Amino acid sequence: MSAIFEVWDTETAHQVGTFASPDEAVAVLRDVLGVNGPEVAREMLVLKYSAPGARPVTYLEGAAFVAETLGATVAEAASNRGAHGASSVRE
C-alpha cells in the first residue's frame, strides 16, 4: 500500500481531507493560503501514514509552508524588480 496523506486544521482540530499523494495535500494548503490568507494556512498540518495502522508522521507544517511559499514569492518579486531595473539602466 502507498502512503496516505491527511490535511488537518489544527485550530479547529478538523480533518480537511485524505489524499493519495503529497502533491494533492500540498495543493490544499496552497488553496487555503490563496483563499483564506497566511493566518489560516499557518494552522494547517499534513500528516503522512506509511501503512494502515501506522502512526502518522508530520509531513509538512502550515507555518513552514507559508514561510517557504511567501518567502519564495518575495524573493521572486525582488529578483524580477532587479532584473527589470538592470535592463533599463544605461551606462
N, C-alpha and C positions, 0 to 999 in steps of 0.2 A: 504494500500500500504506500502511496505517496503521502507526503506531508500535507497537513491541513492547516490553514491559517485563519485565525479568528480576529476580528476587529472589535475592540471594546471601547466604550466611552467610560473612562474612569471616574468622571464627575458624577454620572448617574448610575454607574455600575450596570449598564445595559450592554448586551452584546449587539453589535450592529449587523454582523453577518459572518458567514463562514465561506471560505474561498479555497479553491484548489491550487492557487499559485500565489506567490508573494506579490507579483505584479498586480493582480486583481485587488489584493488587500491594500497595497500602497495607493492604487488608484482611488480607493475610497478616501484615504487621508487627503489626497490631492483635491478631491471634490469638496471635502469638508473645509479645507483651507480656503478654497476659492469661493465657496458659498457663505460660510459662517465666520471666516477670518481666523487669524492665528490663535486667538484666545481659546477658541473651541478645539481647534486642531491639536493644540498642545496637550489636551486632556485625552487624546486617543492613544490606543495601545494595540499593537499587533502581536498576537501570540502564535507560536508555531508548535503543532503537535506532530511528532515524528512518526507515531504509530498509535493505533487505537489503545486507549487506556494509559498512554504515556503521559507523564507530567509535561505541561506546557513550558516552553522557554520563551522569554521575551525576544521577539524578532526585531521589533522597532518601537521605540517610544515616540509619542507625538511631539514632545519638546525637541528631540533631536531632529526629527523630520522637518519641523518648522524652521529650526535654525539652519539646517543644511539647505533647504529649499529657498528660504528668503535670503540667506547669505549668497547663494549662487545667483539669485535674481539681482541683488545689489551689485555683486561683482561684475555680472554681465552688463548691467547698465553703465557702470563706471568704465568698463572696457570699451563699450560702444561709444561713450562720450569721448574717451581718449582717442579712439580710432578716428572718429569724425573730426575731432579737434585737430589732430595731427595732419589729416588730409587737407584741412582748409588753411593751415599755416603756411605762409610763403616766406622764404628766407631771402 
